[in-house]
Amino acid sequence: MGLRTGSKWNAMAKILVIDDDGRVRLDASRFLEGRGHDVTAVGTCREGATAISRTKPDVVLLDRQLPDVDGLILLQKLRKNAATAQLPVIMMTDRETAAEHGEVKALGVVGYIAKPLNVNELDMPVTLALRARGIAPMAQRSNPQSRQAASAPRPKIKGSVIVFETDDDEYKPISSVLQFIRFHPRRITVFSMARREFVSDPPRMVIIGHGFARDGNRIVRDISGYPGAESFSIIPVGNPEYPGTYANAFSMGTRQVVSGPVRTEDLTTAVERAWDAYVVKARRAAA
């Protein structure tokens, strides 16, 4: 039997947790309920499939290793069903091999959460998944503080971030994270466009995505001569097989790298640290 919490009248969203670990189900349910969500938690793929059909969740948190069926099998079935093909799924797993990442990514998961579960890591991927569904984070009707926050002026954009990325699937999570923490992403898919973008509006930082991994070394070398290069940080993302990119980025003072399967929390941390470094440099230049 599934665990159900929250209130259907006041919930921001319906979230389904599928995990055979009772502690994970309880902790995740309590945390998400505290955020105002309506949570259903079950322990098997069979129960999960039934709950999806019955509750029509907005987001699913899915454990990879379940007792009856591999979570990946359920994910494959969801993608083959027109009614659930676009359902946001966040994978919870303690196996983070490159092969698994590629396999699961091809099925369109919106995020990863490493186990053992730290409930504080649920906030970012769940919020991004809900935004993808068009559900505003401040949708609670019963909480006066939420209504006040929703009507308050939104924080100003901190600045622009140039993202070198050709792959749409790689760019989307990067863009979502940047917007979530109040940056304006500017995508470059052809390197010949770079100089014009840098001259027209020098960025606060630069992210080199996997689609430009082979050219990362040249990109870092070339943009080091662009306007504002002494201030912005360069963050190589998901391309550890090209160490030259890192070496050149480090030569420009970069200390933030997001390698391997990209997690939203890792990218968020790297961007926030790069922003702190930018602020320090800007203050020193103004002194």
Backbone as a ProteinNet text record, in pm:
[ID]
protein_1_A
[PRIMARY]
MGLRTGSKWNAMAKILVIDDDGRVRLDASRFLEGRGHDVTAVGTCREGATAISRTKPDVVLLDRQLPDVDGLILLQKLRKNAATAQLPVIMMTDRETAAEHGEVKALGVVGYIAKPLNVNELDMPVTLALRARGIAPMAQRSNPQSRQAASAPRPKIKGSVIVFETDDDEYKPISSVLQFIRFHPRRITVFSMARREFVSDPPRMVIIGHGFARDGNRIVRDISGYPGAESFSIIPVGNPEYPGTYANAFSMGTRQVVSGPVRTEDLTTAVERAWDAYVVKARRAAA
[TERTIARY]
84.9	0	88.3	49.3	130	104.5	202.3	192.1	147.7	41.1	-7.9	-9.9	45	49.7	3.4	7.5	-28.5	-179.2	-221.8	-362.9	-387.7	-483.1	-508.5	-562.7	-617.4	-674.5	-568	-460.3	-361.4	-227.4	-210.2	-79.7	-36.5	94.7	150	149.8	182.9	193.7	176.2	145.2	135.1	266.2	328.9	459.2	449.9	501.4	503.5	646.4	667.6	797.7	790.8	880.8	884.8	1020.1	1021.6	1146	1112.8	1191.2	1162.4	1212.5	1288.7	1340.3	1236.6	1180	1077.3	1124.5	1249.5	1304	1311.4	1352.5	1357.6	1217.2	1121	983.6	933	959.2	911.7	981	1113.7	1189.2	1153.6	1146.9	1114	972.3	879.6	740.3	726.9	791.9	784.3	844.1	958.9	1025.7	939.4	888	809.8	675.1	616.8	493.5	518.8	636.1	671.1	683.1	706.3	710.9	572.8	472.2	335.4	284.4	356.3	315.9	224.8	150.3	68	150.1	191	288	225	253.1	219.2	350.2	368.9	493.8	463.1	528.5	509	644.9	644.5	770.9	810.1	724.8	757.2	717.7	771.2	735.3	587.2	537.2	396.4	306.3	337.7	259.9	277.8	399.2	425.9	342.6	334.5	256.3	109.2	60	-79.6	-101.9	-6.8	-20.1	-14.8	68.5	76.9	-55.8	-116.4	-245.7	-355.3	-347.2	-454.3	-441.2	-319.1	-302.4	-260.2	-211.9	-165.5	-65.1	50.1	145.6	206.9	256.5	328.4	476.1	530.3	671.1	681	774.5	799.2	945.3	967.1	1100.6	1113.3	1202.1	1208.6	1343	1338.1	1459.3	1495.3	1624.3	1667.8	1658.9	1694.7	1701	1578.5	1478.3	1354.8	1342.8	1267	1266.1	1197.6	1097.7	1024.5	1074.1	1099.7	1142.3	1244	1343.3	1439.7	1363.6	1395.3	1328.4	1339.5	1447.6	1465.6	1356.6	1308.8	1201.8	1074.1	1044.1	925.5	940.7	1059.8	1084	1063.5	1111.6	1093.1	944.9	866.5	722.8	653	696.7	638	662.3	781.9	814.8	743.1	702.7	631.8	481.4	433.4	291.6	268.9	182.4	160.2	115.3	43	-8.5	100.5	211.7	318.9	453.8	454.2	581.1	657.9	586.1	650.8	652.4	615.1	611.9	754	781.3	915.9	950.8	1064.9	1111.2	1250.2	1267.4	1397.3	1446.3	1562.5	1615.8	1695.9	1666.1	1743.2	1825.5	1956.8	2042.1	2174.4	2231.6	2366.9	2466.4	2419.5	2508.2	2517.5	2634.9	2650.8	2752.7	2746.6	2840.3	2804.1	2903.9	2880.2	2780.3	2788.6	2697.9	2554	2532.8	2397.8	2347.9	2434.6	2393.9	2345.3	2419.8	2379.8	2250.1	2233.8	2114	1989.9	2002	1888.4	1861.5	1967	1950.8	1873.9	1897.2	1827.5	1676.7	1634.3	1491.5	1435	1517	1466.8	1442.4	1526.8	1511.7	1548.9	1486.8	1511.8	1614.6	1657.1	1757.2	1797.6	1908.6	1960.9	1970.2	1943.9	1968.6	2047.7	2167.1	2252.4	2204.8	2218.7	2186.1	2315.8	2317.3	2202.8	2140.5	2010	1934.1	1962	1990.9	1993.7	1873.5	1771.2	1646	1663.3	1765.9	1788.4	1823.7	1868.5	1901.8	1778.6	1660.8	1538	1488.6	1519.6	1463.1	1488.5	1615.8	1649.6	1588.1	1611.1	1555	1402.5	1338.6	1192.3	1140.5	1203.4	1161.3	1177.3	1290.7	1313.1	1212.3	1180.5	1082.9	945.5	908.2	777.7	771.5	881.8	884.6	865.9	923.9	907.8	761.8	686.9	544.3	458.3	522.4	446.9	382.9	437.5	383.5	474.8	423.3	505.2	536.9	661	698.1	616.9	561	487.7	336.4	287.5	146.7	59.8	116.4	36.9	-65.1	-192.7	-298.4	-325.8	-285.9	-323.4	-220.4	-103.8	5.2	23.7	-9	5.6	147.4	246.8	385.1	416.2	359.2	380.8	317.4	194.9	128.6	208.9	261.3	341.7	467.1	533.8	654.7	623.9	507.9	473.5	451.4	398.2	370.9	489.9	594.7	712.6	791.8	862.4	944.3	1048.3	1066.9	1166.1	1307.2	1403.9	1541.4	1591.2	1678	1731.8	1823.6	1829.7	1922.3	2064.9	2147.4	2284.4	2372	2342.1	2421.8	2405.3	2473.8	2461.5	2574	2543.9	2641.2	2639.5	2754.4	2762.9	2785.8	2702.4	2709.4	2742.5	2859.2	2896.3	2837.7	2733.4	2672.1	2590.1	2617	2544.3	2427.2	2431.2	2330.9	2214	2092.2	1975.6	1952.9	1966.6	1942.1	2044.4	2167.8	2270.4	2246.5	2197.1	2180	2062.1	1953.9	1832.4	1854.6	1917.2	1937.3	2031.9	2132.8	2223.9	2147.3	2065.3	1985.3	1889.5	1825.8	1730.3	1797.6	1915.2	1987.5	2025.7	2076.2	2117.8	1999.7	1886.1	1769.8	1718.9	1726.6	1679.5	1758	1888.3	1970.2	1998.2	1908.5	1899.9	2013.8	2048.5	2140.2	2068.1	2116.4	2059.2	2150.7	2109	2194.4	2191.7	2309.7	2321.2	2396.7	2327.5	2382.7	2458.9	2574.6	2652.4	2666.2	2621	2629.4	2735	2779.1	2882.9	2990.5	3114.9	3219.5	3243.2	3214.1	3234.5	3146.7	3041.1	2953	3010.8	3113.6	3158.9	3205.8	3297.5	3355.4	3247.7	3151.5	3045.4	2967.4	2938.7	2864.2	2943.3	3072	3156	3172.8	3187.4	3207.8	3079.9	2964.6	2837.7	2796.9	2826.9	2788.8	2878.2	2991.2	3082.3	3008.1	3024.3	2950	3012.1	2935.6	2986.7	3070.4	3035.2	3112.6	3082.2	3160	3146.8	3139.2	3045.1	3033.4	3061.3	3152.4	3184.1	3121.9	3016.1	2942.6	3006.8	2946.3	3002	3007.2	2912.3	2910.1	3031	3101	3221.3	3346.9	3335.6	3447.5	3574.5	3560.7	3680.1	3749.7	3669.6	3725.7	3749.6	3728.9	3739.3	3873.6	3980	4114.5	4131.4	4086.4	4097.9	4006.1	3887	3792.4	3850	3902.6	3959.5	4074.3	4159.1	4274.2	4229.8	4128.8	4085.1	4010.6	3919.7	3839.8	3918.9	4037.2	4120.6	4160.6	4148.6	4179.8	4058.5	3940.9	3817.2	3796.9	3710.7	3681.5	3628.4	3681.4	3634.8	3691.9	3784.3	3838	3911.2	3959.1	4031.5	3936.5	3806.9	3710.3	3628.6	3586.1	3494.8	3566.9	3492.5	3542	3492.4	3567.8	3529.2	3500.5	3384.5	3345	3331.9	3428.2	3411.4	3310.2	3215.4	3109.1	3108.5	3119.8	3097.4	3195.7	3320.1	3415.5	3552.9	3557	3685.5	3784.9	3738.1	3830.4	3918.8	3897.2	3978.6	4049.2	4154.5	4219.2	4278.8	4307.6	4363	4269.6	4138.3	4040.6	4058.9	4074.9	4092.7	4222.3	4330.6	4460.5	4455.1	4395.5	4387	4290.9	4181.8	4087.5	4153.8	4230.9	4301	4401.5	4462.9	4560.7	4496.1	4363.5	4289.5	4228.2	4263.3	4214.8	4092	4042.3	3924	3954.4	3861	3876	3748.2	3652	3525.6	3515.2	3495.1	3481.2	3364.6	3279	3169.1	3193.3	3237.3	3275.9	3180.7	3188.4	3105.8	2959.4	2868.5	2725.1	2694	2635.9	2615.6	2493.4	2514.7	2404.1	2373.5	2244.7	2205.8	2273.1	2288.3	2348.9	2496.7	2566.3	2707.6	2723.6	2638.7	2646.8	2609.7	2508.2	2467.8	2582.1	2648.5	2760.9	2873.4	2905.5	3013.4	2981.8	2858.3	2819	2821.2	2770.9	2767.6	2909.1	2999.8	3138.4	3206.4	3177.9	3234.5	3182.2	3054.7	2997.1	3065.5	3088.9	3158.4	3297.8	3366.1	3498.7	3490.3	3387.1	3367.9	3346.8	3263	3234.4	3362.5	3444.1	3571.8	3662	3673.6	3756.3	3704.2	3571.6	3511.9	3538.1	3531	3555.5	3702	3791.8	3932.9	3962.8	3898	3921.1	3867.4	3758.4	3697.6	3768.6	3848.3	3916	4026.2
-119.7	0	124.5	225.4	345.3	440.6	523.6	627.6	754.8	816.1	938.4	1050.6	1164.1	1277.9	1402.6	1515.6	1641.5	1659.6	1763.2	1792.5	1826	1757.9	1781.3	1921.5	1986.5	2119.1	2227.7	2208.5	2313.9	2282.5	2161.7	2119.8	2199.3	2225.3	2288	2189.9	2064.9	1965.4	1826.3	1731	1590.8	1520.7	1463.5	1398.8	1253.6	1164.1	1021.5	977.7	914.2	860.1	708	649	503.9	454.8	393.2	345.2	234.8	129.2	16.8	40.1	144.9	177.2	263.1	206.4	277.4	409.4	416.5	540.6	648.5	609.7	706.3	758.1	667.4	710.2	806.9	776.1	861.2	997.5	995.8	1122	1211.6	1151.4	1229.8	1285.3	1203.3	1247.5	1363.3	1350.8	1458.6	1587.9	1575.5	1694.9	1763.1	1684.9	1741.6	1793.6	1724.8	1774.6	1910.1	1923.6	2050.7	2163.1	2127.7	2226	2251	2183.1	2207.2	2112.6	2003.3	1911.9	1801	1740.6	1623.7	1502.4	1420.7	1314.5	1176.4	1089.9	948.7	871.7	774.2	698.4	549.3	476.3	332.3	263.9	127.1	56.2	-34	-48.9	-137	-72.8	-128.3	-78.3	-102.9	-218.8	-249.6	-145.9	-116.3	-15	122.3	148.8	276.5	295.7	191.5	200	224.2	157.3	177	318.8	368.7	503.3	610.1	588.7	684.9	693	576.7	572.5	636.1	615.3	661.6	809.8	853.4	988.5	1092.8	1048.4	1141.8	1242.9	1196	1286.6	1387.2	1497.2	1597.1	1561.4	1491.6	1451.3	1314.4	1232.7	1102.6	1095.3	1057.1	1024.8	873.6	821.6	678.1	618.7	517.4	444.8	348.2	336.9	246.3	99.5	71.1	-67	-98.4	-160.3	-196.2	-347.9	-398.8	-543	-625.4	-570.3	-650.8	-631.2	-505.2	-474	-360.6	-365.1	-255.2	-125.9	-19.2	108.3	156	117.9	157.3	98.5	-20.9	-83.8	-2.2	43.5	128.1	257.6	316.6	440.7	420.6	309.7	279.3	268.9	204.7	190.9	325.9	412.6	546.8	624.2	610.4	685.4	631.7	506.1	447.2	475.8	523.1	553.4	701.8	733.4	873.3	957.9	897.8	973	1010.9	936.4	962.1	989.1	1003.7	1020.3	1144	1248.1	1372.5	1390.3	1287.7	1297.8	1314.3	1421.7	1441.1	1331.6	1267.7	1162.7	1199.7	1192.2	1215.1	1080.7	1038.3	906.9	915	823.7	811.6	683.2	695.5	579	594.1	480.4	483.6	428.1	407	360.6	470.7	527.6	645.2	620.4	505	476.7	557	578.8	654	581.6	446.9	369	387	382.3	399.9	540.3	638.3	776.8	794.9	741.5	753.7	681.3	565.8	485.3	555.8	611.1	677.7	813.5	884	1015.4	1006	896.5	877.6	866.9	833	820.6	948.6	1052.5	1185	1211.2	1159.5	1197.1	1344.4	1409.9	1553.2	1580	1474.3	1495.4	1366.1	1372.5	1260.7	1301.4	1206.8	1226.7	1105.9	1130.6	1021.9	971.2	843.3	782.3	745.1	748.1	767.8	907	911.7	1033.5	1141.7	1261.9	1383.4	1465.9	1477	1537.7	1681.5	1750.5	1888.3	1897	1784.5	1782.6	1764	1749	1732.6	1864.8	1973.9	2103.8	2141.4	2141.6	2189.5	2105.2	1973.9	1897.1	1897.9	1895.7	1898.7	2032.9	2141.8	2274.3	2287.4	2241.2	2248	2162.8	2044.7	1957.2	2022.4	2087.7	2154.2	2273.3	2343.5	2455	2404	2288.8	2228.6	2193	2167	2134.5	2260.1	2376.9	2501.1	2526.9	2464.7	2482.7	2575.5	2690.1	2789.7	2741.5	2764.4	2723.2	2789.4	2906.5	2979.4	2966.5	2848.7	2830.4	2795.9	2787.3	2752.9	2862.1	2818.1	2914.8	2933.8	2835.6	2839	2906.4	2934.9	2986.2	3135.6	3222.2	3366.8	3407.1	3340	3373.6	3344	3234.8	3201.3	3304.7	3349.1	3450.7	3579.9	3616.4	3737.8	3726.4	3609.3	3588.5	3592.7	3541.1	3537.2	3677.5	3768.6	3903.9	3996.7	3952	4036.1	4050.6	4161.2	4178.5	4068.7	4016.9	3912.5	3971.9	3897	3947.9	3980.5	4078.9	4117.4	4009.3	4005.3	3914	3955.3	3858.8	3889.6	3925.3	3868.6	3893.5	3780.2	3789.5	3687.8	3585.6	3466	3357.1	3301.2	3299.6	3241.9	3092.3	3016.2	2870.4	2817.6	2756	2690.1	2548.6	2525.2	2392.3	2372.8	2263.9	2233.9	2140.4	2061.6	1958.7	2017	2009.8	2065.3	2001.4	1868.2	1797.7	1835	1864	1906.2	2050.6	2133.6	2275.5	2301.7	2228.2	2256.5	2257	2154	2159.2	2270	2299.5	2409.3	2540.5	2563.2	2685.1	2695.7	2583.4	2584.6	2621.4	2564.2	2594.9	2742.5	2794.9	2934.9	3028.7	3000.9	3085.5	3075	2955.1	2934	3018.8	3035.4	3114.1	3253.8	3300	3438.8	3483.4	3398.9	3438	3427	3503.3	3499.5	3418.5	3296.8	3215.4	3264.1	3269.7	3306.3	3193.4	3125.2	3004.7	3034.6	2970.7	2977.9	2836.3	2816.8	2684.4	2679.5	2796.5	2805.3	2900.5	2855.6	2934.4	3068.6	3077	3203.5	3315.8	3280.1	3380.9	3437.9	3374	3404.1	3548	3592.4	3725.9	3833.8	3827.2	3927.2	3928	3808.8	3799	3857.3	3828.7	3877.1	4028.1	4083	4227.7	4303.6	4252.9	4323	4326.2	4220.7	4214.8	4114.4	4161.1	4068.7	3991.2	3858.7	3776.5	3780.7	3732.1	3717.2	3590	3489.9	3365.6	3292	3186	3107.8	2960.3	2889.4	2745	2676.8	2581.4	2505.5	2367.9	2343.2	2218.4	2104.8	1988.2	1866.3	1874.3	1947.3	1957.2	2027.7	2104.9	2175.4	2116.6	1996.1	1939.5	1928.4	1883	1865.7	1998.4	2107	2238.9	2322.2	2259.4	2336	2402.2	2333	2386.8	2514.9	2510	2628.1	2740.8	2705.4	2806.2	2884.7	2812.4	2878.8	2970.1	2921.2	3000	3126.7	3114.2	3229.5	3333.3	3286.3	3384.2	3450.8	3401	3467.2	3607.3	3634.9	3767.6	3854.2	3806.1	3881.5	3984.2	4084.3	4185.6	4122	4165	4116.5	3983.5	3926.6	3793.5	3788.4	3903.1	3903.6	3888.5	3902.1	3897.5	3769	3717.1	3603	3469.9	3373.9	3238.5	3148.4	3042.9	2945.2	2813	2756.6	2630.7	2523.1	2430.9	2317.4	2219.2	2173.7	2086.7	1953.8	1844.6	1712.2	1665.2	1717.6	1676.2	1641.8	1547.7	1515.5	1447.8	1398.4	1328.5	1423.5	1554.7	1653.5	1741.6	1691.6	1763.8	1897.3	1915.9	2043.8	2159.7	2133.5	2237.3	2282.2	2186.5	2219.1	2296.3	2251	2315.1	2462	2492.6	2631.2	2711.7	2647.3	2717	2750.5	2656.7	2681.7	2796.1	2806.1	2912.8	3050.1	3055.6	3182.1	3200.5	3111.5	3126.5	3045.5	2965.5	2885	2775	2755.2	2645.8	2562.2	2590.7	2518.8	2428.4	2299.1	2201.7	2110.3	2083.4	1989.2	1875.5	1760.6	1651.5	1534.2	1447.1	1327.1	1362.2	1270.2	1299.7	1424.2	1524.6	1653.6	1649.8	1680.4	1693.1	1840.4	1870.9	2011	2073.3	1994.6	2052.8	2083.6	1999.9	2025.1	2150.8	2164.1	2281.6	2407.5	2398.3	2513.3	2560.5	2465.2	2499.6	2565.3	2508.6	2563.9	2705.9	2728.6	2861.9	2962.3	2922.9	3015.8	3051.3	2952.8	2981.2	3069.9	3045.2	3130	3272.4	3286	3419.8	3491	3419.3	3479	3528.8	3446.8	3486.7	3611.4	3619.2	3736.5	3862.4	3850.9	3965.5	4014.2	3921.8	3958.5	4032.7	3979.9	4045.2	4184.6	4197.1	4326.5	4429.9	4386.8	4479.5	4523	4428.9	4465	4562.8	4542.3	4630.6	4770.8	4778.1	4908.5	4980	4909.2	4969.7	5065.5
0	0	0	-73.3	-82.2	33.6	59	160.8	92.2	145.8	83.3	185.6	148.5	239.5	167.9	238.2	174	164.7	92.5	73.9	-71.3	-131	-273.9	-299.5	-194.1	-213	-212.8	-138.2	-122.7	-187.9	-242	-291.4	-413.2	-423	-542.5	-657.9	-629	-735.9	-677.5	-763.8	-723.2	-757.4	-657.2	-675.8	-630.6	-712.3	-681	-652.2	-537.6	-499.1	-510.4	-590.8	-606.4	-557.3	-438.9	-378.6	-279.8	-280.9	-191.5	-48.4	-27.5	105.5	179.1	286.8	360.6	418	461.3	515.6	408.5	287.4	176.9	146.3	140.6	112.6	218.5	343.9	452.5	452.4	441.5	444.5	326.2	206.3	86.6	96.1	146	157.5	254.7	370.4	468.9	415.9	348.7	296.8	190.1	95.8	-14.5	34.4	132.8	192.4	257.8	321.5	382.9	282.1	156.6	48.8	-12.3	44.1	-1.9	-107.6	-134.5	-240.1	-188.2	-280.3	-251.4	-291.7	-195.8	-220.7	-204.2	-300.9	-291.2	-298.2	-210	-206.7	-208.7	-298.7	-312.2	-320.6	-306.8	-295.1	-408.8	-512	-623.8	-756.1	-864.5	-997.5	-1026.4	-984	-1007	-939.1	-812.3	-740.7	-804.9	-854	-918.4	-1043.8	-1126.3	-1249.5	-1218.6	-1114.4	-1074.2	-1023.6	-943.6	-887.8	-996.5	-1096.6	-1207.3	-1280.2	-1305.4	-1373.9	-1289.6	-1157	-1068.7	-1032.2	-997.8	-942.7	-1045.8	-1162.8	-1266.3	-1208.7	-1160.7	-1094.7	-1191.8	-1134.9	-1214.4	-1227.5	-1126.6	-1124.7	-1058	-1107.3	-1046.5	-1001.8	-875.4	-825.7	-830.4	-912.2	-940.4	-901	-814.3	-777.9	-890.1	-918.6	-1024.8	-981.3	-857.6	-810.4	-724.7	-787.6	-719.5	-711.4	-616	-594.1	-701.4	-769.5	-867.2	-1009.6	-1048.9	-1185.7	-1180.2	-1267.7	-1277.8	-1308.1	-1233.8	-1257.1	-1400.4	-1468.1	-1607.7	-1695.9	-1663.5	-1740.8	-1730.5	-1608.8	-1591.9	-1668.9	-1664.4	-1737.6	-1887.5	-1940.9	-2082.9	-2118.3	-2030.9	-2055.4	-2053.2	-1961.5	-1954.7	-2083.3	-2139.4	-2259.9	-2384.1	-2379.2	-2493.9	-2489.7	-2376.4	-2359.8	-2387.1	-2481.6	-2518.9	-2399.9	-2305.8	-2191.4	-2092.2	-2092.1	-1995.1	-2060.7	-2192.1	-2264.6	-2219.9	-2176.9	-2135.6	-1984.1	-1910	-1763.7	-1708.8	-1633.1	-1577	-1476.2	-1496.5	-1406.5	-1355.8	-1225.2	-1160.9	-1108.8	-1154.8	-1118.6	-989	-898	-773.7	-783.5	-769.4	-788.9	-715.3	-677.5	-622.5	-722.4	-847.3	-954	-1058.5	-1073.7	-1158.7	-1270.6	-1332.1	-1440.1	-1563.6	-1648.2	-1771.5	-1860.9	-1863	-1947.4	-1900.7	-1770.5	-1718.7	-1747.7	-1727.1	-1751.3	-1894.9	-1989.7	-2129.3	-2157.8	-2097.3	-2117.9	-2064.8	-1945.3	-1882.7	-1947.5	-1981.6	-2044.6	-2175.3	-2249	-2375.9	-2356.8	-2234.6	-2204.7	-2142.7	-2138.9	-2103	-1956	-1865	-1724.6	-1709.4	-1612.8	-1594.5	-1486	-1414.4	-1311.3	-1243.6	-1171.4	-1094.1	-947.8	-858.9	-717.4	-669.1	-616.8	-570.3	-434	-414.5	-286.3	-214.8	-79.1	9.5	-2.2	14.2	-11.3	91.8	40.4	121.2	74.7	158	113.4	65.9	114.5	70.8	-76.9	-133.8	-275.9	-363.8	-303.6	-381.2	-439.3	-370.7	-408.3	-553.6	-594.5	-728	-839.6	-845.2	-956	-959.3	-841.5	-838.5	-890.3	-846.8	-893.8	-1044.3	-1097.5	-1241.9	-1317.2	-1262.9	-1326.8	-1329.1	-1219.9	-1213.9	-1308.8	-1320.2	-1416	-1557.7	-1586.9	-1719.4	-1745.4	-1638.1	-1648.6	-1642.7	-1628.1	-1622.2	-1487.5	-1379.8	-1245.3	-1168.5	-1127.1	-1057.7	-917.6	-870.1	-735.1	-625.1	-650.2	-546.6	-564.6	-597.5	-629	-508.1	-388.3	-271.5	-242.9	-228.4	-203.2	-55.4	24.5	166	254.5	201.4	283.1	257.1	353.6	332	295.5	355.8	324.3	179.1	126.7	-13.5	-103.8	-66	-148.8	-147.8	-29	-20.1	-104.5	-100.7	-179.9	-327.5	-365	-507	-561.8	-476.3	-523	-509.2	-440.5	-420.2	-549	-566.1	-686.6	-697.9	-818.2	-839.5	-835.7	-784	-779.8	-920.3	-927.2	-1056.4	-1112	-1245.4	-1310.7	-1274.8	-1234.3	-1194.1	-1313.4	-1427.7	-1546.3	-1645	-1758.2	-1861.7	-1851.7	-1896.3	-1902.4	-2044	-2108.6	-2242.3	-2229.9	-2299.9	-2294.8	-2433.9	-2447.6	-2572.7	-2568.7	-2645.4	-2647.1	-2774.8	-2845.1	-2969	-2945.7	-2839	-2813.5	-2733.1	-2787.8	-2720.1	-2583.5	-2577	-2451.2	-2344.5	-2386.2	-2290.1	-2245.5	-2338.5	-2307.8	-2213.2	-2227.7	-2150.9	-2000.4	-1941.5	-1795.6	-1752.1	-1836.5	-1803.3	-1800.5	-1902.9	-1910.9	-1792.9	-1755.9	-1645.1	-1513.8	-1489.6	-1366.5	-1363.3	-1472.8	-1477.3	-1451.1	-1512.3	-1491	-1347.8	-1290.4	-1154.1	-1054.6	-1079	-985.4	-1041	-1130.3	-1174.7	-1264.9	-1361.8	-1467.3	-1601.8	-1696.9	-1831.8	-1923.5	-1964.9	-2052.2	-2196.6	-2258.3	-2400	-2470.6	-2556.3	-2617.4	-2746.1	-2760.2	-2883.6	-2937.8	-3060.9	-3123.4	-3233.8	-3278.4	-3381.3	-3330.5	-3326.1	-3262.4	-3332.1	-3460.4	-3532.7	-3478.2	-3402.8	-3342.8	-3213.8	-3160.3	-3025.2	-3007.3	-3092.6	-3071.9	-3068.8	-3158.7	-3161	-3029.7	-2975.6	-2850.2	-2733.6	-2731.1	-2621.3	-2627.6	-2748	-2763.3	-2732.7	-2777.4	-2757.6	-2610.9	-2536.9	-2396.2	-2324.5	-2268.1	-2198.1	-2089.7	-2085.1	-1988.9	-1849.9	-1753.1	-1617.6	-1605.3	-1685.3	-1688	-1817.7	-1843	-1966.3	-1929.1	-1991.1	-1971.9	-2105.7	-2105.7	-2226.4	-2212.4	-2289	-2279.2	-2355.2	-2341	-2399.4	-2551.6	-2612.2	-2757.5	-2815.6	-2732.1	-2776.8	-2713.4	-2657.5	-2582.5	-2666	-2789.1	-2873.1	-2902.2	-2904.4	-2934.6	-2809.3	-2692.6	-2568.8	-2550.5	-2585.6	-2570.8	-2652	-2776.6	-2864	-2817	-2772.1	-2726.1	-2608.7	-2510.2	-2392.8	-2433.5	-2523.2	-2566.9	-2639.5	-2726	-2804.8	-2721.4	-2636.7	-2562.4	-2450.6	-2421.5	-2320.9	-2365.5	-2495.8	-2546.6	-2569.4	-2534.2	-2554.6	-2442.8	-2467.7	-2365.1	-2237	-2123.4	-1994.7	-1952	-2032.4	-2002.5	-1869	-1825	-1697.9	-1579.5	-1603.2	-1493.6	-1488.2	-1603.8	-1599.5	-1578.7	-1523.9	-1504	-1615.5	-1642.4	-1743.9	-1673.7	-1702	-1639.9	-1747.7	-1759.2	-1850.9	-1790.6	-1872	-1823.7	-1898.9	-1826.3	-1881.9	-1986.5	-1985.5	-2089.3	-2030.8	-1936.7	-1873.5	-1966.1	-2082.1	-2172.3	-2251.1	-2231.4	-2301.4	-2197.9	-2134.6	-2024.6	-2065.3	-2193.8	-2237.1	-2206.9	-2213.8	-2180.6	-2036.4	-1946.1	-1806.2	-1784.1	-1848.1	-1827.5	-1865.5	-1981.2	-2024.8	-1937.6	-1894.8	-1807.2	-1674.4	-1621.3	-1496.5	-1510.7	-1628.8	-1651.2	-1643.5	-1664	-1655	-1516.2	-1423	-1286.1	-1253.2	-1349.1	-1323.3	-1222.8	-1129.3	-1033.6	-1026	-1113.5	-1112.2	-1234.5	-1210.4	-1317.9	-1284.2	-1382.6	-1364.4	-1462.9	-1412.5	-1501.1	-1488.8	-1590	-1589.5	-1607.6	-1566.9	-1572.8	-1490.5	-1554.1	-1489	-1398.5	-1269.6	-1175.6	-1155.8	-1136.7	-1119.9	-998.5	-889.2	-769.6	-791.7	-871.2	-899.8	-983.8	-1086.4	-1172.9	-1095.4	-1011.2	-930.5	-842.1	-775.4	-688.3	-767.2	-884.2	-965.9	-1011	-1053.8	-1101.7	-986.2	-870.8	-757.6	-711.4	-713.5	-674.9	-778.3	-905.2	-1010.8	-998	-960.7	-940.7	-824.2	-715.9	-601.2	-642.9	-725.6	-772.7	-860.5	-943	-1029.4	-945	-841.4	-755.2	-688.1	-640.7	-576.1	-674.7	-797	-899	-932.2	-942.3	-975.9	-866.4	-742.3	-630.6	-628.5	-655.7	-658.4	-771.4	-886.6	-1000.5	-972.9	-893.9	-864.3	-751.1	-673.2	-557.1	-600.2
[MASK]
+++++++++++++++++++++++++++++++++++++++++++++++++++++++++++++++++++++++++++++++++++++++++++++++++++++++++++++++++++++++++++++++++++++++++++++++++++++++++++++++++++++++++++++++++++++++++++++++++++++++++++++++++++++++++++++++++++++++++++++++++++++++++++++++++++++++++++++++++++++++++++++++

